[in-house]
């Protein structure tokens, strides 16, 4: 499994490209599909984490933007 979002997206694009050609045996297509699903889930989770971090950017009493430290769910 890819460790970084960008690596996962690149691998997912490769998988989609190979599957779009349609010249693979069914067994290989299924394996690639399974890998693609895993990569999609990983990317989705990474995007959700990034979204949470962005949402933590808030305005203080004076209306200025301030960064609020982000805590991972496991760190609580």
PLY file of the C-alpha trace (Angstrom):
ply
format ascii 1.0
element vertex 76
property float x
property float y
property float z
element edge 75
property int vertex1
property int vertex2
end_header
0.00 0.00 0.00
1.22 3.49 -0.78
2.36 5.55 2.17
1.66 8.98 0.71
-1.48 10.41 -0.83
0.34 11.43 -4.00
1.83 7.95 -4.45
-1.57 6.35 -3.92
-3.19 8.65 -6.48
-0.48 7.90 -9.04
-0.90 4.15 -8.53
-4.68 4.50 -8.77
-4.33 6.36 -12.07
-2.10 3.58 -13.38
-4.65 0.96 -12.37
-7.50 2.83 -14.04
-5.44 3.20 -17.22
-4.64 -0.49 -17.34
-8.24 -1.48 -16.67
-9.60 0.90 -19.31
-7.60 -0.94 -21.96
-9.70 -4.02 -21.23
-7.11 -6.52 -22.41
-6.53 -8.33 -19.10
-7.78 -11.68 -17.91
-10.65 -11.50 -15.43
-8.50 -12.70 -12.53
-5.96 -9.90 -13.05
-8.74 -7.34 -13.46
-10.24 -8.39 -10.13
-6.88 -8.11 -8.37
-6.35 -4.62 -9.77
-9.91 -3.65 -8.85
-9.32 -4.78 -5.25
-6.09 -2.79 -5.08
-7.89 0.22 -6.53
-10.60 0.01 -3.88
-7.95 -0.08 -1.13
-6.16 2.90 -2.63
-9.43 4.80 -2.96
-10.22 4.21 0.71
-6.72 5.29 1.73
-7.00 8.49 -0.34
-10.44 9.21 1.09
-9.15 8.84 4.65
-6.18 11.11 3.92
-8.49 13.74 2.43
-10.75 13.57 5.48
-7.74 14.13 7.75
-6.66 17.12 5.67
-10.20 18.51 5.75
-10.25 18.28 9.55
-6.97 20.17 9.75
-8.31 22.91 7.48
-11.50 23.17 9.52
-9.42 23.81 12.63
-8.31 27.11 11.14
-10.55 29.53 13.00
-10.99 33.24 13.69
-10.12 34.67 17.07
-12.17 37.29 18.94
-10.66 40.10 16.82
-11.69 38.32 13.62
-8.15 37.35 12.68
-7.39 33.88 11.39
-5.51 31.71 13.85
-4.31 28.14 13.60
-5.60 25.76 16.24
-3.34 22.75 16.96
-4.69 19.59 15.42
-4.91 16.44 17.52
-5.17 13.08 15.85
-8.09 11.02 17.20
-5.64 8.44 18.59
-3.75 11.13 20.54
-6.77 12.07 22.69
0 1
1 2
2 3
3 4
4 5
5 6
6 7
7 8
8 9
9 10
10 11
11 12
12 13
13 14
14 15
15 16
16 17
17 18
18 19
19 20
20 21
21 22
22 23
23 24
24 25
25 26
26 27
27 28
28 29
29 30
30 31
31 32
32 33
33 34
34 35
35 36
36 37
37 38
38 39
39 40
40 41
41 42
42 43
43 44
44 45
45 46
46 47
47 48
48 49
49 50
50 51
51 52
52 53
53 54
54 55
55 56
56 57
57 58
58 59
59 60
60 61
61 62
62 63
63 64
64 65
65 66
66 67
67 68
68 69
69 70
70 71
71 72
72 73
73 74
74 75
